[in-house]
Amino acid sequence: MPLIGYARVSTEDQTPLPQTQALRSAGCAEIHEEQASGGNRARPVLARVLERIGRGDTLVVVRIDRLARSLSHLLEVIERLEARGAFFRSIEDPIDTASPQGKFTLQVLGAAAEFERALIRERTRAGLASARTRGRIGGNPGLRARDPEALRKVRLARADGYMERLGETAQDWVPHVRRLRPDMAWEDVLRIVNAPLPHDRRWTQARLLRAVNAYVRDGFLPATVLGRAGRRLADDRLPAIVAAIRGADPDITLQDICNRLEAMRERTPRGRTSWQPSSVRMLLDRARKLGML
């Protein structure tokens, strides 16, 4: 199985050389280096690695903290890898999702994370109940009085929080929107975005449009992505979708494209639900003739 290494340092003063040496010793022929904070989930190099990694590949890091600083982020990345049929390995930690022991360790970590969240919720409820018995009312006094300045600050804080949450998921949808809009209808863009994602992280069209509008407003996406999609001939729709999937991952196999189309519930040109590599190859050839690739 191809081993793909990922090395990260936090500052320019640090060097990734010890990590890259350890990754090469572990058998990684392809290594990606990045200088970014571990708390930043929207890392461009990591996003490209996760977008291009294929079925059977293994993402390798020297230590878990080089990939993620929080358990929730680690589990999120591993879920994305599993959705693509890929694995994860940490050289200095007992995690290798290709082995039963590594999967068990991951399950233990997931259970610990859920237990920690349950404890936090219980402590919060207990603290609020105790405050109420002492006659204390929670919340912002300015909000209770409908003070305009307090309301403005809350709106700004909510907007900042929303943009921060979007930044954590930007790698899932921004590249597709930037590349496919306005040439492709939102319905098809949405299905391409959702196909590789776990069910609990999939987008609705309303949520996606709200996110795109926010990114256009703040200058992270060009306003042209909100333009009206041109009419496309019925015969050109499937080649366009297949070309979009290949464009997002030039190394994707024909079988993986079949799996992606089936996950999108896209029917073959003959109306079947099961796709074959030969049908995908035919559509890719048509997409090339139409200048889509």
Buried (B, 14 or more C-beta within 10 A) or exposed (E): EEBBBBBBBBEEEEEBEEBBEBBEEBEBEBBBBBBBEBEBBBBEBBBBBBBBBBBEBBBBBBEBBBBBBEBBBBBBBBBBBBBBEBBBBBBEBEBBBEEEEBBEBBEEBBEEBEEEEEEEEEEEEEEEEEEEEEEEEEEEEBEEEEEEEBBEBEEEEEEEEEBEEBBBBBBBBBBBBBBBBBBBBBEBBBBBBBBBBEEEBBBEEEEBBBBBBBBBEEEBBEEEBBEEBEEBEEEBBBBBBBBBBBBBBEEBBBEBBBBBBBBBEBBBEEEEEEBEEEBBEBBBEBBEEBEBB
